Amino acid sequence: MSIKNTSPVRRRRRAPEEARREAVASARVLLLEGGPTAVTLAAVAQDIGVTHTNLIHHFGSAAGLQSALMGSMVEDLTRALDRAVARLRTDEGAPMELVNAVFDAFDAGGAGKLAAWIVMSGDLSHLDPVRAAVRGLVEAIQEKLGDIDPADAPQVRDAVLFIALSAFGDALIGPPLRGMLDQDADAGRRVVAGLLAQSLPRAAKG
């Protein structure tokens, strides 16, 4: 059994931007380990060794800190999706590579949990920066398929929706659900890739 450290936290001076970065990084860890309710000014202040008043100065309120955390994690998700696009434009392993790229994007840095948190908060405006990245993903998949019949274009959008929803669910509940079903870590990815191979236009099947 672990013993909680109750000794006073040594505080040190930081530049404002450094303090904000450390606070957001601490809030991210708290979110991933304890969920949204764990992201409080008091918990972050204790973790990084600043006063509660200092954090209020930087963020205004707990809501301000959570908003900054959402912004930081959305930037990470956008970069992860951009990397997925780059992978799709250089790798040949469709459709498995396509699935891996999107699953990795939602898994990186707790992006799946972040998306769930944003949706439950009711303020979907935080997801606006992801829009361009998702559109870029659609374009990359279309490029990977090569020349396809215009009538098949909706299938590409359907594929992105299917993969993204599956990746989101896997990021949230994949490990315990796979454990219940005695499945390995890549089981969900294989299922999605197999279904895509049957449904995407022929050029995608490689």
N, C-alpha and C positions, 0 to 999 in steps of 0.2 A: 504494500500500500504506500503510495507516495505521500509525502508530508509537504503541505503547502508552505512556501516561504513567506513568513510574515514579517521579516526584517524590513526596515525602512528602505525605500528605493533611493539610491543616490541620484540626484538631479544634476544635470550639466547644461551649460548654455549651448544653444543651437541657433544657427541662422534660421529665419522664418521658413524658407523653402525646405531646408533640411528637416525641420520639425514637422512640416506638413507631410513630407515624403515618409518619414518614419511612422507617423500616426496612421497614414493610409495603409502602409505595409502591415502594421500591427492589426489594424481593423480587418484586413483581408484574412489573416491567420485566425482571428477570432470568429469571423464569419464561417470559414471552412470547418473549424473545429467545433463550434458551438451553435451555429445558426445565427439568423439576424438578431435575435434578442441578446446575443452575447456582445454585439457591437455597441458599446456604451462609452461615453466620454470617460467615465471613471475607470473602466477596465483598460482602455487605451492609455490613459494617463499613467496608471499604475505600471503598465507594461513598459513604456518607453521612458519613464522617469521624469514626467513633467506634472505640473499642477492642473487640476480640473479647470481653473480659471484661464490658464495658458491655452488649453485646447479651445475653450469658448472664444478666446481672442482670435484664434486661427480659423475656426469653422462656424462660429456663431451658436451652434446647437448640435445635438446628436444627429438631427436630420441633415445638417450641413456636412457633418463628417461622413454620414452614409451616402450622401449625394456625391461627395468627392471620391469615395470608394467605388461607387457605381461607375463613375466616369473613368476611373483608372482601369477597372476591369473590362469595361466595354472597349477601351483602347486596346487592351490585350487580346480580346476576342476578335476585334477587327484585324489586328496584325496576324493572328492565327489563321483567320480565313484567307487573308492575303497570301500567306505562306501555302495554304492549301491550293490556291489558284496557281501559284508558281510550280508546285509539285505536279499538278495536273497537266501543265503545259510542257513539262520536261520528261515525265515518267510514262511508261507504256503499259503499266499493269491494270488496265481497266477490266472490270469495274472495281476490283478490290482496292486499287490505289485510290480511286475516287472515294470509296467508303472510308478508308483509313484517314484520308486527309480531313474529311469533315468530322469524323469521330474524334480525331486528335485535337481539332480546333475546339470542340465543345468540352473536352476533358482538360485541356491546358489551363492551369491557374484557377480551376474551379468555375469555368465559364458557364457550365450547365447550371450549377447552383446559383450563380449570379443571375442568369436569365429567369430562373424560377422566382428569385427574390424580387426582381424588378416587376415581373408580372403580378405578383401578390401585392406589391406596393401600390399598384393601380396607376402608376405614372409611366406609361410606355414611351414617353418622349426620350427617356434615357437610351432606348434602343435605336433611335434615329441614326446614329453614326454607323450602325451595322448594316443599314440598308444598302449602301453602295457596295460593301464587301459581299453581300449576298448576291447582288446583281452581277458582280464580277465573277462569282462562282458559277452562275448560270452561263455566262459568256464563255468561261473557260471550258465548261463541259461541252458546250456547243462546238467549240474549236476542237476539242478532243475527238468528238464524233466525226468531224470532217463535214463534207457536204451531205446534208440530210434533206429529206423532203420537207418543205415548209409545213406540211400536214403533221409531221412528227415533232415539231417544236414544242407543243404542249407537253409531250412526254418528258422533255428535258426539265421543264419546270416542275412537273410531277415528281421526277426523280430527286430533285433538290429538296422538295418538301418532304418526301419520304425519308431520305437520308438524314435531313436535319432533325425531324421529329424523332427518328430512331436514335440518333446520336444524343439528343437532349435527354431522352428517357434513359439511355444507357449511363449517361453521366450522373443522373440522379439516383437511380435505383438498380443499375446493372449489377454491381458486385453481390449484394445480398440475394437478388433474384436468381442470378446464375448459380449461386451456392445452393439455393433451394432445389434447383433442377440438375445439380451435379454437372454443370457446364463449365468449360474453361473460359479464360478471360477474353478470347477472341470469338466466342460463339455467336454473339449478336452481330458482329461485323460480317462473319461468314454467311449468316442467314440473309442479311440485307444484300450483300454482294450477289448471292445466288439468285435472289428474286429480281435484282436489277438486270442480271444477265439474261433473264427471260423476257424482260419487259422493255428494255431500252432498244432504240433502233439498232439494226444489225451492225453498223460501224463501230458501236461501242463495245461489242463483245470481244473484239480483239482476236 
